[in-house]
Structure formats: structure tokens, C-alpha cells
Amino acid sequence: MDYHFPIDQTTKQIQKILSLPNSKLFVAANDDNKVLGYIQMSDYENTYHKSLKNIITLAVDGNHQHEGIGSKLIEHAEQWAKEDGSYGIRLVSGFERKSGHKFYDKHGYEIRKEEINYIKWWN
């Protein structure tokens, strides 16, 4: 799935994400500093289980998928989560993202529940 978002707004969002106290953005780049992929992580705290980290986004350039970039990113994120005292990682993945599901299965993630994701915009 492609996400289209204006570059100026993307830049603002990256600055905001990087300023948050416990949000991380890990980037994989080639020798020319071209971004090949990234993973965005944050805290996931609630009243009914131990502290977790949340994968907000994991994306790899379509021209570089199946090269191990996503695996390296998720391994790095897991290491950070462990070092930060998290008990695990959770994520939400769209029903249609079958290749993503296989990727997460391969990395030991289990389906916990199926849900419907709601959103309400006010701007």
C-alpha cells in the first residue's frame, strides 16, 4: 500500500516525532544516504497489561524489498524495546496486507485479536 503525503508535511511530522520523549525513528540507508526503509516506534501503555512498544510504521522501498532490510529494522527495534524495559511489541496491520502478515509471522509475532480501526478527523 502506498501512502501519499506532501513532503513539507512529512518533514514537519518527522520533526515532531523526533521531539517526542520516547518515540524512535530508525532508518536504513545505502552508502549514498538514500533511505531504503524505516521503522517508527513508540510507547504503548494501557491499564490492562505490561508496558509494550508499538510499531507505528514499518516501510521498505519497493525496489529493495526481500533484501533483509525490514528484518534488520525490526531486529533493531526489538533490541531498543528490550533495552528500554518493554515486555514486548505490538502492531496493527491491515487485513489486506498479506505479505506483511507473512513477514510478521516469520519474525515470531502472533495474531492477538482481529479488530476494526476507527478514526475521526476534525480538520
N, C-alpha and C positions, 0 to 999 in steps of 0.2 A: 504494500500500500504506500502510495506516495503522499506526502504531506506538503502542501504548498502554503508558504507563509512568507510575507515580504521580508527581504534581507534586513531592512532597517529595524523592523520589529523583532526579528530573530536576534539581532545584535543587542537590543535592549533586554530581551528575555535572558540571554546568556549573562549579561552583566548582573541582572537581578539574581539569577540562580547562583552565580559565583559569590554573591554577597550574603547569601543565607548562611546561618551558622553551622548547619550540619547537612548541607546538600553538596553533592560532588558531581563533577562532570569529568569523566575520564575519556581521553581522546586517543585514538590510534591514528598515526600519520606515517607517511612514507618518508624517504630521505629528502624529498623536496618540500616537506611540510604540508603536503596535500592531505587533508583529512580523509581517512578511509572509513572511519566509523567512530561511534561514541556511545557511552552509556551514562545515563543520568540517574543518580541515586539520591534518596532522601530518607529521613527517619519515618517510621510508621509506628505510631504509638496509639494504643486504644486501651479501653478498660478491661477487655476480656482475654488478653494473652500477653506473653512476654514481649519485650522490645524486638522489633524487626526493622529491617531496611526495606525500602520499596524501590523496585526498578520502575522508574517513570518512563524512560525511553531507552531502547537499545536499537541502534540502526547501523547498518553497514552498507557502504556504497554498492549498488547493484553490480558494478563491474568487478568487485572484489569479494563477493560472497563465496563461500565454500573454500576460503583460504585460511581459515582458522582465526580470523580477526575477531569475530564475535565471541569465540571461545576464550581468547586471551582477555577480552574486555570483561566478560562475566567472571572469569577466574580472578582478575584483579579486583573487581567489585566485591566478590565474596571475601577476599582477603581483607580488604578495608573494613567490611562489615564485621568480620570476626574480631579484628583488632580494636574496633570501636565498641565492642561489647554486645553486639547484636546476637540474638538467638537464631536468626535465620533471615531469609529474604523471601519477599512475596512480590507478586506482579499480577497485572491484569493483561490478558491477551485476547484480542477479538476472535470471535468464533470462526471467521473466515481465514485466519492466519495459520493455515495447516502446516506450512514449513516451519514457522516459528514454534508451533507446538512440538514438532519433532525435535527441534533444537533444544527446547527446554527439557523435554523428556530425556534426551541424551545426556543432559547435564544434571540429572537427578531430581528435577523439580516434579512435584506431584500435583495433580488437579485436586484442589481442596473443595471447591464448590463451583457451580455454574451460577451466573448472576446476570442481571440486566444493569447496564451502566446508564444512569440518568445524568442530565446536565440541564442547567437553567442559565441562560445568558441574560444579563441586564444591560448590556451595552452593545 
